[in-house]
Amino acid sequence: MTARHGGFSTACERQACDECSDLRDGHGLRVFALAGFSVGGLNCWENWMPLARCALYAQGIDVHVACWPGNVRNTADITRFIAR
C-alpha cells in the first residue's frame, strides 16, 4: 500500500478531494507478486468500497490485506464482503 499511497488521507478528505477520486473507482490500485502469490490491500474504509476491491480482484489478487482500527463486529462483517 505504501507503494501506491505516499501518505493516507482521512475518509472525508478522500471523498472531497479530486486528486483522491481514483480510490473511489479503484483506478491506479496495484497488486504485487510476493512468494508466488499476488498480494494487495486497502486501508480502513477503502475495504467497504466495491469498485476498489473489484480492481484488486480483476488483477488476480490471492491475498488481500485489509487494515483498519476496527472491532470484532466490523471485522466479521467486512470479511464476508472481501472473501470470494
Summary of the structure (lengths in Angstrom):
residues: 84
radius of gyration: 12.6
end to end distance: 21.0
largest distance: 37.5
contacts: 200
relative contact order: 0.17
helix: 45%
strand: 18%
